[in-house]
C-alpha cells in the first residue's frame, strides 16, 4: 500500500446465474452485493545499540548478525498476527463486519470441536465446499465449491496431519525426503502460535479464495535504519550507533468462507 489510510478489503458478491433472455426482450439488471472488512495498521520495531567499543574489539562477526535478527523478528511478528486470526477471543478469531467472530458454528458454519482425523478433515473440507457465496438478499447463493487445501496444526499434530493428507507417508521409507524435495508436504503447515496440542484449522487455496490479508507499507520485511552520523544524538553523547527496525503491517480477515477451525473440547 502507498499510504497508512485504513485498509478496506472489498468482497464482491456473486451473480447467481445468468437469467435467460427471450428473443426481443429487454435484459434485466443483475443485483450484486458487496461486503467490506477493514484492517488497521500496526507499527512495530525497536533498536539495538552498538557502542564504538564493540567495533574496536573487532566483534564484527557478531554485529553482522543483528540485521538478520531484526528481519527475523519482523517475520515472527507477521506469523503472530496471522496466528491471532485463529487464536483471538479464545480461539474464534476477531470480530467481522457482520458482528460475528471469524469462526462461528451458527452463523458462519466453520467451527467444530472434533479431534483431527481423516473423517474430520473431510468434514472440514466439506464445510468449506458448501459455504454459500455472497449474493444479494433474496437470491439463491451458489456454493463456494472449493475443498480445503491447507491443514494448519500445532507441532504435536504435524505427523498426524501428514499421515492424513499423505496416507502412504508412514508406509514408504523414502517418501518423506522425496516429498520435501518436491515441495509436496507443504499442505500441512505447522503454526508456532498454536499452543493447544489438539486444535487445528483448514483453509482453501488463497489464490482461488483469499481469506487472510497481509498488507505492508514499506515491505514485507522490516526497514533497517542505521543512525551512524557523527552528529546523531546517541553517537554524539554515548558513542553508540543505533540500528533500528521499523515495520508497518496489517493483518485482517477479508472472508470467513475459505476458513475452518476446530477447537477440540
C-alpha positions as CSV (number, residue, x, y, z in Angstrom):
1,X,0.0,0.0,0.0
2,X,1.1,3.6,-0.6
3,X,-0.4,5.2,2.4
4,X,-1.4,4.4,6.0
5,X,-5.1,5.0,5.4
6,X,-7.4,2.4,6.9
7,X,-7.5,-0.7,4.6
8,X,-10.8,-1.8,3.1
9,X,-11.0,-5.3,1.8
10,X,-14.0,-5.5,-0.6
11,X,-15.6,-8.8,-1.1
12,X,-17.5,-8.5,-4.4
13,X,-20.7,-10.5,-4.3
14,X,-21.7,-13.1,-6.9
15,X,-24.2,-13.1,-9.7
16,X,-26.0,-16.4,-9.0
17,X,-26.8,-17.5,-12.6
18,X,-27.4,-15.5,-15.8
19,X,-31.1,-15.5,-16.4
20,X,-32.5,-16.4,-19.8
21,X,-33.5,-13.6,-22.2
22,X,-36.3,-14.2,-24.7
23,X,-36.0,-13.1,-28.3
24,X,-36.6,-9.3,-28.5
25,X,-36.9,-9.0,-24.7
26,X,-35.0,-6.5,-22.6
27,X,-32.2,-7.5,-20.3
28,X,-32.8,-7.3,-16.6
29,X,-30.5,-5.6,-14.1
30,X,-28.4,-8.1,-12.1
31,X,-28.3,-7.4,-8.3
32,X,-24.8,-7.6,-6.8
33,X,-24.0,-7.2,-3.1
34,X,-20.6,-6.2,-1.7
35,X,-19.1,-6.7,1.8
36,X,-16.2,-4.8,3.2
37,X,-13.9,-5.7,6.1
38,X,-11.4,-3.2,7.4
39,X,-7.8,-3.6,8.6
40,X,-5.9,-1.2,10.8
41,X,-2.2,-0.6,10.5
42,X,0.2,-1.5,13.3
43,X,3.7,-0.1,13.7
44,X,6.3,-2.4,15.3
45,X,10.0,-2.0,15.9
46,X,12.9,-1.3,18.2
47,X,16.6,-0.6,18.1
48,X,19.9,-2.3,19.1
49,X,22.7,-0.1,20.4
50,X,26.2,-0.8,19.2
51,X,29.0,1.0,21.0
52,X,32.2,2.1,19.5
53,X,34.0,-0.2,21.9
54,X,32.2,-3.2,20.3
55,X,33.7,-2.2,17.0
56,X,37.2,-1.6,18.5
57,X,37.1,-5.0,20.0
58,X,36.6,-6.4,16.5
59,X,33.3,-8.0,17.2
60,X,32.0,-7.5,13.7
61,X,31.4,-11.2,13.3
62,X,28.6,-10.8,15.9
63,X,27.5,-7.4,14.7
64,X,26.7,-8.7,11.2
65,X,24.0,-10.9,12.7
66,X,21.9,-8.1,14.0
67,X,20.2,-7.1,10.7
68,X,19.2,-10.7,10.2
69,X,17.9,-11.0,13.7
70,X,15.8,-7.8,13.3
71,X,14.4,-9.2,10.0
72,X,13.6,-12.5,11.6
73,X,11.8,-10.7,14.4
74,X,9.6,-8.9,11.8
75,X,8.6,-12.2,10.2
76,X,7.8,-13.6,13.6
77,X,5.5,-10.6,14.2
78,X,3.7,-11.4,10.9
79,X,3.4,-15.1,12.0
80,X,1.9,-13.9,15.3
81,X,-0.6,-11.6,13.7
82,X,-1.7,-14.4,11.3
83,X,-1.9,-16.8,14.2
84,X,-4.2,-14.4,16.0
85,X,-6.8,-14.9,13.2
86,X,-7.2,-18.4,14.6
87,X,-6.5,-17.7,18.3
88,X,-8.1,-14.4,19.3
89,X,-11.1,-14.4,21.5
90,X,-10.5,-17.9,22.9
91,X,-10.0,-19.4,19.5
92,X,-12.8,-18.0,17.4
93,X,-10.8,-15.2,15.9
94,X,-11.5,-11.4,15.6
95,X,-15.0,-10.0,15.1
96,X,-16.0,-9.2,11.5
97,X,-18.2,-6.6,9.9
98,X,-21.3,-8.7,10.4
99,X,-20.6,-8.6,14.2
100,X,-19.8,-12.3,14.4
101,X,-16.4,-13.8,15.0
102,X,-14.5,-15.3,12.1
103,X,-15.2,-18.8,13.4
104,X,-18.9,-19.2,14.3
105,X,-20.8,-22.5,14.1
106,X,-24.3,-21.0,13.9
107,X,-23.7,-18.0,11.5
108,X,-20.5,-18.9,9.6
109,X,-20.7,-22.7,9.7
110,X,-17.0,-23.0,10.0
111,X,-16.3,-24.0,13.7
112,X,-16.1,-27.5,15.1
113,X,-14.9,-29.4,18.2
114,X,-13.7,-32.7,16.8
115,X,-10.2,-34.0,17.0
116,X,-8.1,-34.3,13.9
117,X,-8.7,-37.4,11.8
118,X,-9.3,-38.3,8.2
119,X,-13.0,-38.1,8.9
120,X,-12.9,-34.7,10.5
121,X,-10.6,-33.4,7.8
122,X,-13.1,-34.5,5.2
123,X,-15.9,-32.8,7.2
124,X,-13.9,-29.5,7.4
125,X,-13.2,-29.7,3.6
126,X,-16.9,-30.3,3.0
127,X,-17.9,-27.4,5.2
128,X,-15.7,-25.1,3.2
129,X,-17.0,-26.5,-0.1
130,X,-20.6,-26.0,0.9
131,X,-20.2,-22.4,2.1
132,X,-22.7,-20.0,0.5
133,X,-21.2,-17.3,-1.6
134,X,-22.1,-13.6,-1.1
135,X,-25.2,-12.7,-3.0
136,X,-27.9,-10.0,-2.9
137,X,-30.7,-10.7,-0.4
138,X,-33.4,-12.9,-1.8
139,X,-31.1,-14.6,-4.4
140,X,-30.1,-18.2,-4.3
141,X,-26.4,-18.4,-3.3
142,X,-24.1,-20.7,-5.2
143,X,-21.6,-22.8,-3.3
144,X,-18.0,-21.8,-2.8
145,X,-17.2,-25.2,-4.4
146,X,-13.6,-25.3,-3.1
147,X,-12.2,-28.0,-0.9
148,X,-9.7,-27.3,1.9
149,X,-6.1,-27.1,0.6
150,X,-4.0,-26.4,3.7
151,X,-4.1,-28.1,7.1
152,X,-2.9,-25.9,9.9
153,X,-1.7,-27.8,13.0
154,X,0.4,-27.4,16.2
155,X,3.7,-29.2,16.2
156,X,2.1,-32.1,18.1
157,X,-0.3,-32.9,15.2
158,X,2.1,-32.5,12.3
159,X,2.8,-36.2,11.8
160,X,-0.9,-37.0,12.2
161,X,-1.7,-34.4,9.6
162,X,0.9,-35.7,7.2
163,X,-0.5,-39.2,7.5
164,X,-4.0,-38.0,6.8
165,X,-3.1,-36.0,3.7
166,X,-0.4,-38.5,2.5
167,X,-1.6,-42.0,3.6
168,X,1.4,-43.6,2.1
169,X,3.7,-41.4,4.2
170,X,4.2,-44.0,7.0
171,X,4.5,-46.9,4.7
172,X,7.2,-45.8,2.3
173,X,10.6,-45.3,3.7
174,X,11.8,-42.7,1.3
175,X,8.6,-40.7,0.7
176,X,9.4,-38.1,3.4
177,X,12.7,-36.9,1.8
178,X,11.3,-37.2,-1.7
179,X,8.3,-35.1,-0.9
180,X,10.3,-32.5,0.9
181,X,12.4,-32.1,-2.3
182,X,9.3,-31.8,-4.4
183,X,7.6,-29.4,-2.0
184,X,4.5,-31.7,-1.8
185,X,4.4,-31.8,2.0
186,X,3.7,-28.1,2.3
187,X,0.0,-28.6,2.5
188,X,0.5,-29.4,6.2
189,X,1.5,-26.1,7.9
190,X,2.9,-26.2,11.4
191,X,1.8,-23.0,13.2
192,X,4.2,-22.0,16.0
193,X,1.5,-19.9,17.7
194,X,-0.9,-22.9,18.1
195,X,-0.2,-23.8,21.7
196,X,-3.1,-26.1,22.2
197,X,-1.9,-29.6,21.2
198,X,-5.4,-30.6,19.9
199,X,-6.8,-27.6,18.0
200,X,-6.4,-27.4,14.2
201,X,-7.6,-25.5,11.2
202,X,-8.1,-25.7,7.5
203,X,-8.0,-23.2,4.6
204,X,-8.9,-23.3,0.9
205,X,-6.3,-22.2,-1.6
206,X,-5.8,-18.4,-1.1
207,X,-5.1,-18.0,-4.8
208,X,-8.7,-19.0,-5.5
209,X,-10.4,-17.7,-2.4
210,X,-8.4,-15.2,-0.4
211,X,-9.3,-15.1,3.3
212,X,-6.4,-13.7,5.4
213,X,-4.9,-10.4,4.0
214,X,-1.3,-9.4,4.9
215,X,-0.7,-5.8,4.0
216,X,2.6,-4.0,4.1
217,X,3.6,-0.3,3.7
218,X,7.4,-0.3,3.2
219,X,8.0,-4.0,2.6
220,X,7.1,-7.5,3.9
221,X,10.5,-7.3,5.8
222,X,11.0,-4.5,8.3
223,X,13.1,-1.4,7.4
224,X,16.6,-1.5,8.9
225,X,17.7,2.1,9.7
226,X,21.2,2.9,11.0
227,X,22.0,6.1,12.8
228,X,25.7,6.4,12.4
229,X,26.2,10.1,11.7
230,X,28.8,11.8,14.0
231,X,26.1,14.4,14.9
232,X,23.4,11.8,15.7
233,X,22.3,12.1,19.3
234,X,23.3,8.7,20.6
235,X,26.7,8.7,18.8
236,X,27.4,12.3,20.0
237,X,26.5,11.7,23.7
238,X,27.1,7.9,24.2
239,X,29.4,6.8,21.4
240,X,26.6,4.5,20.3
241,X,25.5,3.6,16.8
242,X,21.8,2.6,16.8
243,X,20.3,0.1,14.4
244,X,16.5,0.4,14.3
245,X,13.9,-1.9,12.8
246,X,10.6,-0.3,11.7
247,X,7.7,-2.4,10.4
248,X,4.3,-1.3,9.2
249,X,1.9,-4.2,8.6
250,X,-1.8,-5.0,8.8
251,X,-3.4,-8.5,9.0
252,X,-7.1,-9.0,8.8
253,X,-9.7,-11.4,7.5
254,X,-11.5,-10.4,4.3
255,X,-13.7,-13.5,4.1
256,X,-14.5,-16.3,6.6
257,X,-15.8,-18.7,4.0
258,X,-12.4,-20.3,3.0
259,X,-11.5,-21.0,6.6
260,X,-12.4,-23.7,9.2
261,X,-11.3,-24.1,12.8
262,X,-11.7,-27.0,15.2
263,X,-11.4,-26.0,18.9
264,X,-11.2,-29.5,20.3
265,X,-13.1,-30.0,23.6
